Amino acid sequence: MQNPDTRQRIDRSTLLLAAILAGLAMIGPFAIDTYMPSFPAIERAFGASVLEMQQTLSAYMIPYALTMLFHGALADTFGRRPVILVGVVVFALASVGCALSQSMPQMLVFRVLQGMSAGTGIVAGRAMIRDLYGGAQAQRVMSTVTMLFGIAPAIAPVIGGWLEIWFGWRSVFFFLALLGIMLFMSCYYQLKESLPASARQSFSLANLTANYLRLLGSVRFGLLSSANAFNFAGFFLYVASAPAVVYNLLGLGPTEFAWMFVPGILGIVIGAFVSGRLAGKVAPRAMVRVAYVVMFAAAAYNLVYHALFPPALPWTVLAIMMYTIGMALATPAMTLFMLDMFPLNRGLAASLQSAQQSFFSGLAAGFMSPFLSATALGLASGMVTMLICGAACWTAYAWLTKREDLQ
């Protein structure tokens, strides 16, 4: 039996780890959401079009997704901690480059570098959780990270809006550089390695290729990863369309992005909190089924409301909050399902899952948002489409898993 003081120290240690990993995961949404209130100012500074500004999202998201394919493999080979430390340093330097850019091509180059480095923390962090915890405890820690991470998209555009007003758009990227420096210091002094040398994979092209082929050849992994990615893309479509929703559809100003982000992030926090509380009490697959019911109810309401009425507060953002409650309820369980399929390659599994999620989000930002964000009904239709695709993948995964379990 552990005495109460020991349990308290363990709890504090776990909370500190969750806070650091959540901070690393926050880099992604901060790099996306903080500069959105500055879209008009950057357009004026560089003489850029709306479409070119949308490409600053894709320039970040697509490299973010592609390089995630390698972050996990590197973390399985060299350990979680070195990969994280290098990633946050590169992110900080790229953010300085964005702040000092003198043209749109320069901005796009440094946005690519931001994307290439920002994913190290979330990939290695997910693997660290499964390295250190098992069962219901792993789901609780994953849910805690999701809750803390969920704060970022809510506060990022608010911070960005005030920085834009007070100091101009370049200050937003200097702020991101400062965030990277602070995370590096926290990880350097507080983050311990979770993968022992004996459990690391050999770094060879043959071994790496074999591991990639093994994961990519898993139909169950592909279906589950796709389900998770489609679910998130249904929400990220609104994140990518935030300037159009806030400025054009709702008629709000640069300091009012909270109306767009706070409800959605509140939904993530609620869903993750419920997931953590139900861990060990409700079967994970049952939890995912309930989550899909919640998401479909939200998407149906969103579609019907905007087919009948114009966009308005709070009704437009209410649908987003309802959707993210279901999304966050499902995400921890679905993520652990994926990591548990390949216990010797958790970093690589986290890489592939995160890469697909980011790639789908990048497609939503670069190809769906410019065409759907002109109307609220268009965005609602996009959300429904993504959700139907996600539900189809989950259903196929559940059926295939059940069939294999019976054999």
C-alpha positions in Angstrom: 0.0 0.0 0.0 1.2 3.5 -0.9 0.8 6.2 1.7 -1.3 9.3 0.9 1.8 11.4 0.4 3.3 9.0 -2.2 0.0 8.9 -4.1 -0.1 12.7 -4.0 3.4 12.9 -5.4 2.5 10.5 -8.2 -0.6 12.5 -9.0 1.4 15.7 -9.1 4.0 14.1 -11.4 1.3 12.8 -13.7 -0.3 16.2 -13.8 3.0 17.9 -14.6 3.7 15.4 -17.4 0.2 16.0 -18.8 0.6 19.7 -18.7 4.0 19.6 -20.5 2.6 17.2 -23.2 -0.5 19.4 -23.6 1.8 22.4 -24.0 3.6 20.6 -26.8 0.3 19.6 -28.5 -0.7 23.3 -28.2 2.0 24.4 -30.7 -0.2 23.1 -33.5 -3.3 25.1 -32.8 -1.4 28.2 -31.7 0.5 28.2 -35.0 -2.8 28.1 -36.8 -5.2 30.2 -34.8 -3.1 32.9 -33.3 -2.4 34.7 -36.6 -6.0 34.4 -38.0 -7.1 37.8 -36.7 -4.1 39.2 -38.6 -5.3 37.9 -42.0 -6.4 41.3 -43.3 -3.3 43.0 -42.1 -1.0 40.4 -43.7 -3.0 40.6 -46.9 -2.4 44.4 -47.0 1.3 44.1 -46.0 2.1 41.7 -48.9 -0.6 42.6 -51.3 -1.9 39.1 -51.0 -5.3 37.7 -52.0 -7.7 35.8 -49.8 -6.7 32.5 -51.6 -3.0 33.2 -50.9 -3.8 33.7 -47.3 -5.6 30.4 -47.2 -2.5 28.8 -48.6 -0.5 29.9 -45.5 -2.6 27.4 -43.7 -2.0 24.6 -46.3 1.8 25.5 -46.3 1.8 24.7 -42.6 -0.7 21.8 -42.4 0.6 19.6 -45.3 4.3 19.6 -44.2 3.0 19.1 -40.6 1.2 16.0 -41.8 4.0 14.6 -44.0 6.8 15.0 -41.5 4.8 13.4 -38.8 5.4 10.2 -40.8 9.0 10.4 -39.6 8.7 12.0 -36.1 7.4 8.7 -34.6 10.0 6.5 -36.3 12.7 8.9 -35.0 11.2 8.8 -31.5 11.1 4.9 -31.6 14.8 5.0 -32.5 16.5 7.8 -30.6 14.0 8.2 -27.8 11.1 10.6 -27.2 12.9 13.4 -25.5 15.6 14.3 -28.1 13.0 14.4 -30.9 10.9 16.8 -28.9 13.7 19.1 -28.0 15.0 19.5 -31.5 11.4 20.0 -32.8 10.6 22.9 -30.5 13.9 24.7 -31.3 13.3 24.5 -35.0 9.7 25.7 -34.4 10.9 28.8 -32.5 13.5 29.7 -35.2 10.9 29.3 -38.0 8.5 31.5 -36.0 11.1 34.3 -35.9 11.5 33.8 -39.7 7.8 34.3 -40.2 7.9 37.5 -38.1 10.8 38.9 -40.2 9.3 37.9 -43.6 9.3 40.6 -46.2 7.1 38.9 -48.8 4.5 36.2 -49.2 7.0 33.6 -50.6 9.2 34.1 -47.6 6.3 33.7 -45.3 5.3 30.5 -47.0 8.8 29.0 -46.6 8.9 29.7 -42.9 5.4 28.4 -42.5 6.6 25.1 -44.1 9.4 25.0 -41.5 6.9 25.6 -38.7 4.8 22.7 -40.0 7.7 20.4 -40.3 8.7 20.9 -36.7 5.5 21.5 -34.8 4.3 17.8 -34.8 7.2 16.3 -32.8 5.6 17.0 -29.5 2.1 15.6 -30.1 3.5 12.4 -31.8 6.2 11.7 -29.2 3.8 12.8 -26.4 1.1 10.3 -27.3 3.7 7.5 -27.4 5.1 8.6 -24.0 1.6 8.3 -22.4 1.3 4.7 -23.6 4.9 4.0 -22.5 4.2 5.0 -19.0 0.5 4.1 -18.4 -1.9 1.3 -19.2 -5.6 0.6 -19.3 -8.0 3.0 -17.8 -5.2 5.1 -16.4 -3.8 5.7 -19.9 -7.3 6.9 -21.0 -7.5 9.2 -18.0 -4.1 10.8 -18.8 -4.9 11.0 -22.5 -8.2 12.7 -21.6 -6.4 15.2 -19.3 -4.0 16.1 -22.0 -6.9 16.6 -24.4 -8.6 18.9 -21.8 -5.6 21.0 -21.3 -4.8 21.0 -25.0 -8.3 22.1 -25.7 -7.7 25.5 -24.1 -5.3 26.5 -26.8 -7.6 27.1 -29.8 -9.9 29.1 -27.5 -7.3 31.5 -26.2 -5.0 31.6 -29.3 -7.2 33.8 -31.5 -8.0 36.1 -28.6 -4.3 36.5 -27.8 -3.6 37.0 -31.6 -6.4 39.6 -31.9 -5.0 41.8 -29.1 -1.4 41.4 -30.3 -2.6 42.5 -33.7 -4.2 45.6 -32.3 -1.4 46.5 -29.9 1.7 45.6 -31.8 0.8 44.5 -35.3 0.9 41.1 -37.0 4.6 40.5 -36.7 4.2 40.4 -32.9 2.1 37.3 -33.3 5.0 35.3 -34.7 7.4 36.6 -32.1 4.9 35.4 -29.5 5.0 31.9 -31.1 8.8 32.0 -30.9 8.6 32.8 -27.2 6.2 29.9 -26.7 8.7 27.6 -28.4 11.5 28.8 -26.1 9.4 28.3 -23.0 8.5 24.8 -24.0 12.1 23.9 -24.7 13.1 25.0 -21.2 10.2 23.1 -19.6 11.1 19.9 -21.5 14.8 20.2 -21.0 14.5 20.5 -17.2 11.3 18.5 -16.5 10.7 15.9 -19.2 12.2 12.5 -18.6 12.8 9.9 -21.3 10.1 7.2 -21.3 11.6 4.7 -23.8 14.5 2.7 -22.4 17.4 2.0 -24.8 16.5 -1.8 -24.8 13.1 -1.0 -26.3 14.3 1.2 -29.1 14.2 0.2 -32.8 17.3 -0.1 -34.9 17.7 2.8 -37.3 18.0 1.2 -40.8 16.1 1.7 -44.0 15.2 -2.0 -44.1 13.8 -2.0 -40.6 12.0 1.3 -41.1 10.4 0.2 -44.3 9.3 -3.1 -42.9 7.6 -1.3 -39.9 5.9 1.2 -42.2 4.6 -1.5 -44.5 3.3 -3.5 -41.5 1.3 -0.6 -40.2 0.2 0.6 -43.6 -0.9 -2.9 -44.4 -3.2 -3.1 -41.4 -6.8 -2.6 -42.6 -8.1 -2.1 -39.0 -5.5 0.5 -38.3 -6.3 2.4 -41.5 -10.0 2.4 -40.9 -9.6 3.6 -37.3 -7.1 6.2 -38.2 -9.4 7.4 -41.0 -12.4 7.6 -38.7 -10.5 9.8 -36.2 -9.1 12.0 -39.0 -12.6 12.5 -40.6 -14.1 13.3 -37.3 -11.5 16.0 -36.6 -11.7 17.4 -40.2 -15.4 18.1 -39.6 -14.4 20.5 -36.8 -11.2 21.8 -38.4 -13.2 22.9 -41.4 -14.6 25.6 -39.1 -11.2 26.4 -37.6 -9.8 27.0 -41.1 -12.9 29.1 -42.0 -12.8 31.2 -38.8 -11.9 34.5 -40.5 -14.8 34.1 -43.0 -17.2 33.0 -40.2 -16.2 35.8 -37.8 -15.9 38.6 -40.3 -18.3 37.8 -43.0 -21.0 35.5 -41.7 -21.3 36.8 -38.1 -20.2 40.4 -38.7 -17.7 40.4 -35.8 -14.4 42.2 -35.3 -10.7 41.0 -34.8 -11.1 40.9 -31.0 -14.2 38.8 -31.1 -12.8 35.5 -32.4 -13.6 34.0 -29.0 -17.2 33.7 -30.1 -16.0 31.2 -32.8 -13.4 29.3 -30.7 -14.5 29.2 -27.1 -17.7 27.1 -27.7 -15.9 24.6 -29.8 -13.1 24.3 -27.3 -15.5 24.2 -24.3 -17.0 21.2 -26.1 -13.6 19.5 -26.3 -13.0 20.1 -22.6 -16.4 18.7 -21.7 -16.0 15.7 -23.9 -12.5 14.9 -22.7 -13.6 15.4 -19.0 -16.5 12.9 -19.5 -14.2 10.5 -21.2 -11.7 10.6 -18.3 -14.5 10.2 -15.7 -16.0 7.2 -17.5 -12.6 5.4 -18.1 -12.8 2.0 -16.5 -16.6 2.3 -16.0 -17.8 2.3 -19.6 -16.4 0.1 -22.3 -14.3 2.2 -24.8 -16.3 0.9 -27.8 -19.6 1.8 -26.2 -18.2 5.3 -25.4 -17.3 5.8 -29.1 -20.8 4.7 -30.2 -22.3 7.3 -27.8 -19.9 9.9 -29.2 -21.1 9.3 -32.7 -24.7 9.8 -31.6 -23.8 13.2 -30.1 -21.8 14.2 -33.3 -24.7 13.2 -35.6 -27.2 15.1 -33.5 -25.0 18.2 -33.7 -24.4 17.9 -37.4 -28.1 17.4 -38.1 -29.0 20.5 -36.0 -26.3 22.5 -37.8 -27.6 21.6 -41.3 -31.3 22.1 -40.5 -30.8 25.4 -38.7 -28.7 27.0 -41.4 -31.1 25.7 -44.1 -33.9 27.7 -42.4 -32.2 30.7 -40.7 -29.2 33.0 -41.3 -26.1 32.7 -39.2 -26.5 34.2 -35.7 -25.1 34.0 -32.2 -25.3 31.7 -30.3 -27.1 29.3 -32.6 -24.3 29.0 -35.2 -21.6 28.2 -32.7 -23.8 26.0 -30.6 -23.6 23.3 -33.2 -19.8 23.4 -33.1 -19.8 22.9 -29.3 -22.1 20.0 -29.5 -20.0 18.4 -32.2 -16.7 18.8 -30.3 -18.2 17.2 -27.2 -18.8 14.0 -29.2 -15.5 14.3 -31.0 -13.5 14.6 -27.7 -15.5 11.8 -26.1 -14.3 9.4 -28.8 -10.7 10.6 -29.4 -8.9 9.2 -26.3 -10.4 5.7 -26.7 -9.8 5.6 -30.5 -6.2 6.8 -30.0 -5.4 4.1 -27.5 -7.0 1.5 -29.8 -4.5 2.5 -32.5 -1.5 2.6 -30.2 -2.3 -0.8 -28.7 -2.3 -2.5 -32.1 1.5 -2.1 -32.4 3.1 -1.9 -28.9 6.6 -2.1 -30.2 6.0 0.8 -32.7 3.9 3.2 -30.7 5.8 6.2 -32.0 5.3 5.2 -35.6 1.6 4.4 -35.0 1.2 7.9 -33.4 3.0 9.4 -36.4 0.8 7.7 -39.0 -2.4 8.6 -37.1 -1.4 12.2 -36.5 -0.1 12.6 -40.1 -3.4 11.4 -41.5 -5.4 13.7 -39.2 -3.2 16.7 -40.2 -3.3 15.8 -43.9 -7.1 15.6 -43.9 -7.2 18.9 -42.0 -4.9 20.5 -44.5 -7.1 19.4 -47.3 -10.1 20.8 -45.5 -8.3 24.1 -45.1 -6.8 24.4 -48.6 -9.6 22.9 -50.7 -12.9 22.7 -48.8 -12.8 26.0 -46.8 -12.3 28.4 -49.8 -15.4 26.9 -51.5 -17.7 26.3 -48.5 -17.0 29.2 -46.2 -19.0 31.7 -48.2 -22.2 30.3 -46.6 -23.1 28.8 -43.2 -25.1 26.1 -45.0 -22.0 25.2 -47.1 -19.9 24.7 -43.9 -22.7 22.6 -42.3 -22.8 20.4 -45.4 -19.0 19.9 -45.2 -19.3 18.9 -41.5 -22.0 16.3 -42.3 -19.9 14.9 -45.1 -16.8 14.5 -43.0 -18.8 12.9 -40.2 -20.5 10.4 -42.5 -17.1 9.3 -43.8 -15.8 9.0 -40.3 -18.8 6.9 -39.1 -18.5 4.6 -42.1 -14.8 3.9 -41.3 -15.6 3.3 -37.6 -18.4 0.9 -38.5 -16.2 -1.0 -40.8 -13.5 -1.2 -38.2 -15.9 -2.4 -35.5 -17.4 -5.0 -37.8 -13.9 -6.3 -38.9 -12.6 -6.4 -35.3 -15.7 -8.3 -34.1 -15.4 -10.8 -36.9 -11.7 -11.4 -36.2 -12.4 -11.8 -32.4 -14.9 -14.5 -33.2 -12.5 -16.5 -35.4 
